[in-house]
C-alpha cells in the first residue's frame, strides 16, 4: 500500500506560519494528484490545496480553496517523494486536522486509488 506520513503540525498563534510535510512511500513524480485536505469535528472534509498532473499532455495545475488563497502554497520535491504545504498568516479558522492525499499514476500498482495519511493537527490560537 502507498503510505503517507504527515508532519509539521502544532500549536501557533494567529499570524504565524507552519510548514506541513507529507512523506510518500513511492515515487511521486508520476502521481496524478497530490493534495492537502482538512477536517474539523462534525464537518465535511475540505480541499485545501491540490496539484493535478495530466501526464499525457505534460500539463499540471494547482487548486486552492478560496479561504487560503494568497496564504498557503502547495509544493513537492520529487527527489524526496515529499509534498509540502506552506501555511502563512494563519488564522484561528485554519484549525483542523490536515490530511495528505495522493492519487498514484499509471506507473503505480495503486493507479487511480486515493491514498491518505493519518493526519497532523494544526491549532491556531487568537
N, C-alpha and C positions, 0 to 999 in steps of 0.2 A: 504494500500500500504506500501511496505517497504520504509522507508525514510532514507536517508543518508545525514549527515551533515559534510562537510569538514571544517577544521580549521587549523590554523598554518601558512598560507601563509604570505608573507610580502616582504619587500624590504631589500636585503642584498648585500654585496659586494662579488666579486669573492673570493673563498676560504673559505667562511663562511658556516655555517650549518643551517638547518631548520629541524624541525620535523612536518610533517603533521599528522593530526588525522582525522579519519572518524568514527563518531558515528552512529551505525546502530540500527534501531528501533526494531529489533528482534534478537533472539539468532543467533550467527554466528558459533557456534561450529559444526552445521550441514550443513553449507554452502558448496557448491561445488567449488565456485570460489570467491576469494577476490583479488582485484587488484587496481592499480592506472594507469590512463591514463593522457596524457597531450595534449593540443592543443593550437596552436597559430593562429592568424587570417589568413585565406586563406590556412591553412594547414590541412592535414588529422589528425584525432585523432590518437595518438601514444601510444601503450602499453609501459608502463614504468617498471612495476613490477607486478607480479601476483603469488598468491598461488593457486594451483589446488589440490583439495582433492578428492580422489576416496574412498568413504566410504565403498564400497562393498569389497574392498581389503585392507582397512586401510592404504592406501598409499597417500602421499602428496609430492608435488614438488614445487619448486619456479622457476620462469622465470624472467629474467631481460633483458631489452634492452641492446645491446652491448654498447651503449653510456653512460650507467650509471653503468655498472658492476664495482664492487670494490668501488663505491662511495655511492650508495643507498642501503638501506636494508628495505625490507618489513617484517612486523611482525604483530601479532594480540594478543589481550588479550580477550579470550573467555568470561571470567567472566565479563568484562566491555563492551562486544559487540563493541569493537573498533579495527579498523585496522590502522596501523601506516606506515608511510614512513619516514625513517630517511635519510636525504639528506646531505651528507658531500662533502666538496671540490666543492662547487657549481661553475658553470661556466655560463657566460652570455647566452650561448645557452640552458641552462636549463630554461630560462624564458618562462613561459607559464601559462595557467590556468590548474590546476591539478584537475582531477575528480576521485572520488572513485567509484568503481564498485563492486557489489556483485551479485552473482547468487545463489539464495536460493536452498537448497537441498530438499530431499523428504519429510522432516517433515514440510515444509512450504507450505501454500496455494498458494504461489507465485513460486512454484517449477519450476526451469528452465528458469525463466524470469529475464533477467538482470535488475538491479536497478541502478540508477545513482544519484549522488548528484549534487548540483548546481555549484560546483567547488570553488576552492580557488586560488587566483592569487599569483604566485611566480615571483618576478622580481629580477634578478641578475645583478648588475652593474659591469663594469670593473674598 
